[in-house]
Amino acid sequence: MGDALTPDSGRAALGLISTYFGLVLLVAAWWLLGREVRGLRPPSPRSLLLTLATWAAPLLPGPPLFSRDVYSYLAQGAMVHARIDVYTHGPIRLGGPLAAEVAPVWQHTPTPYGPVSLAFESAVAHASRAELSLGVIGLRLIALLGVAVMVLALPVLARRCGTDPSAALWLGALNPLLLLHLVGGAHNDAVMLGLLGAGLVAATGRWPACGAVLVTLAALVKAPAALGLLAVATLWARRVEGRRRRVGAVAATAGLALATTGVATAVTGTGYGWISALTTPASPDNWALTSTLGRATGALLEAVGSGLAPLAAPAWHGLGLLATAVAIGAAWLRPPRPRPVYALGLSLIAVAVLGPAIRPWYVLWGLFVIAAAGPGGAVRKAVVAGSAVLTLAVLPNGFAPDSRQLTFAVCGGVLAVCALWCARHAPGLAPGTAFPGGRRSERSA
């Protein structure tokens, strides 16, 4: 199963070419739809949701794409059910065919996911009896539930933040990264973002205490969502008058977060080991900015015979964390201070980009929030461009490409560009003919 998408045969190579042909067309269709959203007659949120369902449907019956993390989730769930400490041991301790499907880089590493993530992973592993196909279906259904909550939260947050709901759905829900990695890859980020979105809806409404609980549950799936508590505390403090009440709102947010963490951990019985395991995603060959700079610096120091080479990567990771802290401070404190939800989006983008590890779907953390609360301008354009580039950054099997695979991928992309050019400049294309996304030709007859 793990080699099904590896182009070691003509059929598999054709599949890789076809995949990148389709990916480029998907990005083009998404971009053209964005032009319609910004046009004089934008599509309604209902029509955008129908488009989302149409684009997502082909991904549902297929295998996990662009990552093998779903097998890690299943293995971790089986380990929890077998009472193996996932914060101490990697999936190799479980053994068997399920652990064999986990990517080699994660075979011996503990999980950084919190007790809420482990709870639904364990439930799916138990219900499916650790059978691969059933387990993948179960985790994909949970990811779809998270995506559904995200889609419901986006227009509500957009209206409350003064953003066009259709524009928010286009950027945050129809984004190719969401389709490929949350639907196709069934990542637990979908659950995290669903809970985060629901918490922000509650906090921007009349239920800040409920918002604090939901955002904490999101952080107990993946830790970066904890930054959402800053937004909840700020929104809650702005609802009350007087310094003492505002301090009380901040304290209440912190108290609810601690209480929720304690209750969730006690119910699941998995302990607090995820805190010490948060460095797990920083694999040696990670292509994050700081990791790449660390490897390059280490290689240079080795070339000149310096004994400081082993310190290069940790030093760059430390500088990255410092830069992340500075970026978060700037997002929240630089005058004029932005709205709390937008500041949260900028903070999550900073964590994804400047942290020691990055995957394409990490950008969705901040992109989802920016889609709902971000004003038009450079930041919004940057996340659109970044989404388009990152859509093409990972092979369908989730592994780094070799030269042969890269050639096939580039060929598929070039063929798609040629097809788009031919469609745009076809001699028989009459004025008014619709392009994908609803745009019409402006060519003269």
Solvent accessible surface area in square Angstrom, and as a share of the most:
residue,aa,sasa,rsa
1,M,113,0.50
2,G,19,0.18
3,D,111,0.58
4,A,73,0.56
5,L,66,0.33
6,T,40,0.23
7,P,6,0.04
8,D,103,0.53
9,S,52,0.34
10,G,60,0.58
11,R,216,0.79
12,A,23,0.18
13,A,8,0.07
14,L,112,0.56
15,G,36,0.34
16,L,7,0.04
17,I,38,0.19
18,S,61,0.39
19,T,41,0.24
20,Y,13,0.05
21,F,67,0.28
22,G,33,0.32
23,L,9,0.05
24,V,22,0.13
25,L,61,0.30
26,L,34,0.17
27,V,25,0.14
28,A,20,0.15
29,A,21,0.16
30,W,2,0.01
31,W,121,0.42
32,L,23,0.12
33,L,16,0.08
34,G,0,0.00
35,R,80,0.29
36,E,33,0.15
37,V,9,0.05
38,R,152,0.56
39,G,26,0.25
40,L,181,0.90
41,R,210,0.77
42,P,66,0.41
43,P,31,0.19
44,S,57,0.37
45,P,45,0.28
46,R,204,0.74
47,S,45,0.29
48,L,1,0.01
49,L,69,0.34
50,L,125,0.62
51,T,35,0.20
52,L,17,0.08
53,A,59,0.46
54,T,83,0.48
55,W,57,0.20
56,A,12,0.09
57,A,52,0.41
58,P,97,0.61
59,L,28,0.14
60,L,70,0.35
61,P,117,0.74
62,G,25,0.24
63,P,65,0.41
64,P,12,0.07
65,L,33,0.16
66,F,6,0.02
67,S,10,0.06
68,R,30,0.11
69,D,24,0.12
70,V,0,0.00
71,Y,7,0.03
72,S,7,0.04
73,Y,3,0.01
74,L,0,0.00
75,A,0,0.00
76,Q,15,0.07
77,G,0,0.00
78,A,14,0.11
79,M,1,0.00
80,V,34,0.20
81,H,103,0.46
82,A,58,0.45
83,R,224,0.82
84,I,40,0.20
85,D,70,0.36
86,V,6,0.03
87,Y,20,0.08
88,T,85,0.49
89,H,57,0.26
90,G,4,0.04
91,P,4,0.03
92,I,89,0.45
93,R,138,0.51
94,L,50,0.25
95,G,30,0.29
96,G,51,0.49
97,P,111,0.70
98,L,9,0.04
99,A,2,0.02
100,A,75,0.58
101,E,25,0.11
102,V,3,0.02
103,A,11,0.08
104,P,100,0.63
105,V,63,0.36
106,W,40,0.14
107,Q,22,0.10
108,H,135,0.60
109,T,44,0.25
110,P,37,0.23
111,T,3,0.02
112,P,19,0.12
113,Y,27,0.10
114,G,2,0.02
115,P,0,0.00
116,V,29,0.17
117,S,0,0.00
118,L,0,0.00
119,A,43,0.33
120,F,32,0.13
121,E,0,0.00
122,S,17,0.11
123,A,60,0.47
124,V,14,0.08
125,A,4,0.03
126,H,109,0.48
127,A,84,0.65
128,S,7,0.05
129,R,216,0.79
130,A,39,0.30
131,E,80,0.36
132,L,32,0.16
133,S,61,0.40
134,L,103,0.51
135,G,0,0.00
136,V,9,0.05
137,I,97,0.49
138,G,18,0.17
139,L,4,0.02
140,R,10,0.04
141,L,110,0.55
142,I,42,0.21
143,A,2,0.02
144,L,48,0.24
145,L,119,0.59
146,G,5,0.05
147,V,11,0.06
148,A,46,0.36
149,V,45,0.26
150,M,0,0.00
151,V,16,0.09
152,L,128,0.64
153,A,5,0.04
154,L,0,0.00
155,P,19,0.12
156,V,48,0.28
157,L,1,0.00
158,A,0,0.00
159,R,146,0.53
160,R,109,0.40
161,C,13,0.08
162,G,74,0.71
163,T,22,0.13
164,D,70,0.36
165,P,25,0.16
166,S,7,0.05
167,A,20,0.15
168,A,0,0.00
169,L,0,0.00
170,W,11,0.04
171,L,0,0.00
172,G,0,0.00
173,A,0,0.00
174,L,0,0.00
175,N,0,0.00
176,P,0,0.00
177,L,0,0.00
178,L,0,0.00
179,L,2,0.01
180,L,7,0.03
181,H,1,0.01
182,L,0,0.00
183,V,2,0.01
184,G,0,0.00
185,G,1,0.01
186,A,3,0.02
187,H,0,0.00
188,N,3,0.01
189,D,0,0.00
190,A,0,0.00
191,V,21,0.12
192,M,0,0.00
193,L,0,0.00
194,G,2,0.02
195,L,40,0.20
196,L,0,0.00
197,G,0,0.00
198,A,28,0.22
199,G,0,0.00
200,L,0,0.00
201,V,31,0.18
202,A,8,0.07
203,A,1,0.01
204,T,33,0.19
205,G,9,0.09
206,R,193,0.70
207,W,148,0.52
208,P,12,0.08
209,A,42,0.32
210,C,63,0.38
211,G,0,0.00
212,A,0,0.00
213,V,49,0.28
214,L,38,0.19
215,V,0,0.00
216,T,5,0.03
217,L,46,0.23
218,A,0,0.00
219,A,10,0.08
220,L,3,0.02
221,V,0,0.00
222,K,19,0.08
223,A,27,0.21
224,P,30,0.19
225,A,0,0.00
226,A,45,0.35
227,L,34,0.17
228,G,0,0.00
229,L,36,0.18
230,L,83,0.41
231,A,0,0.00
232,V,0,0.00
233,A,12,0.10
234,T,37,0.21
235,L,28,0.14
236,W,43,0.15
237,A,15,0.12
238,R,143,0.52
239,R,126,0.46
240,V,38,0.22
241,E,140,0.63
242,G,41,0.39
243,R,203,0.74
244,R,213,0.78
245,R,169,0.62
246,R,118,0.43
247,V,91,0.53
248,G,36,0.35
249,A,4,0.03
250,V,76,0.44
251,A,61,0.48
252,A,36,0.28
253,T,4,0.02
254,A,52,0.40
255,G,37,0.35
256,L,54,0.27
257,A,11,0.09
258,L,135,0.67
259,A,57,0.44
260,T,17,0.10
261,T,26,0.15
262,G,28,0.27
263,V,94,0.54
264,A,14,0.11
265,T,8,0.04
266,A,80,0.62
267,V,120,0.69
268,T,43,0.25
269,G,63,0.61
270,T,25,0.15
271,G,29,0.27
272,Y,110,0.42
273,G,23,0.23
274,W,29,0.10
275,I,98,0.50
276,S,95,0.61
277,A,6,0.04
278,L,76,0.38
279,T,109,0.64
280,T,22,0.13
281,P,34,0.21
282,A,34,0.26
283,S,10,0.07
284,P,114,0.71
285,D,104,0.54
286,N,4,0.02
287,W,115,0.40
288,A,0,0.00
289,L,95,0.47
290,T,7,0.04
291,S,6,0.04
292,T,60,0.35
293,L,62,0.31
294,G,1,0.01
295,R,98,0.36
296,A,61,0.48
297,T,42,0.25
298,G,9,0.09
299,A,61,0.47
300,L,116,0.58
301,L,42,0.21
302,E,123,0.55
303,A,85,0.66
304,V,104,0.60
305,G,67,0.64
306,S,35,0.23
307,G,71,0.69
308,L,106,0.53
309,A,11,0.08
310,P,103,0.65
311,L,108,0.54
312,A,6,0.05
313,A,36,0.28
314,P,79,0.50
315,A,57,0.44
316,W,77,0.27
317,H,42,0.19
318,G,37,0.36
319,L,96,0.48
320,G,3,0.03
321,L,105,0.52
322,L,109,0.54
323,A,40,0.31
324,T,14,0.08
325,A,60,0.47
326,V,97,0.56
327,A,34,0.26
328,I,30,0.15
329,G,25,0.24
330,A,45,0.35
331,A,11,0.08
332,W,38,0.13
333,L,111,0.55
334,R,158,0.58
335,P,106,0.66
336,P,125,0.78
337,R,163,0.59
338,P,34,0.21
339,R,104,0.38
340,P,6,0.04
341,V,3,0.02
342,Y,25,0.10
343,A,1,0.00
344,L,0,0.00
345,G,0,0.00
346,L,46,0.23
347,S,0,0.00
348,L,0,0.00
349,I,33,0.17
350,A,10,0.08
351,V,33,0.19
352,A,1,0.01
353,V,62,0.36
354,L,41,0.20
355,G,7,0.06
356,P,42,0.26
357,A,9,0.07
358,I,17,0.09
359,R,43,0.16
360,P,0,0.00
361,W,10,0.04
362,Y,23,0.09
363,V,11,0.07
364,L,0,0.00
365,W,11,0.04
366,G,0,0.00
367,L,0,0.00
368,F,1,0.00
369,V,0,0.00
370,I,1,0.01
371,A,0,0.00
372,A,0,0.00
373,A,0,0.00
374,G,2,0.02
375,P,68,0.43
376,G,64,0.62
377,G,36,0.34
378,A,84,0.65
379,V,56,0.32
380,R,32,0.12
381,K,147,0.62
382,A,64,0.50
383,V,13,0.08
384,V,29,0.17
385,A,58,0.45
386,G,26,0.25
387,S,0,0.00
388,A,26,0.20
389,V,103,0.59
390,L,26,0.13
391,T,2,0.01
392,L,67,0.34
393,A,48,0.37
394,V,21,0.12
395,L,7,0.03
396,P,8,0.05
397,N,11,0.06
398,G,29,0.28
399,F,79,0.33
400,A,90,0.70
401,P,63,0.40
402,D,80,0.42
403,S,92,0.59
404,R,122,0.44
405,Q,16,0.07
406,L,96,0.48
407,T,76,0.44
408,F,37,0.15
409,A,9,0.07
410,V,85,0.49
411,C,57,0.34
412,G,0,0.00
413,G,13,0.12
414,V,80,0.46
415,L,97,0.48
416,A,0,0.00
417,V,87,0.50
418,C,65,0.39
419,A,41,0.31
420,L,52,0.26
421,W,158,0.55
422,C,74,0.44
423,A,54,0.42
424,R,91,0.33
425,H,85,0.38
426,A,35,0.27
427,P,134,0.84
428,G,76,0.73
429,L,30,0.15
430,A,54,0.42
431,P,73,0.46
432,G,31,0.30
433,T,50,0.29
434,A,59,0.46
435,F,30,0.13
436,P,73,0.46
437,G,30,0.29
438,G,38,0.36
439,R,63,0.23
440,R,146,0.53
441,S,8,0.05
442,E,147,0.66
443,R,80,0.29
444,S,97,0.63
445,A,127,0.98
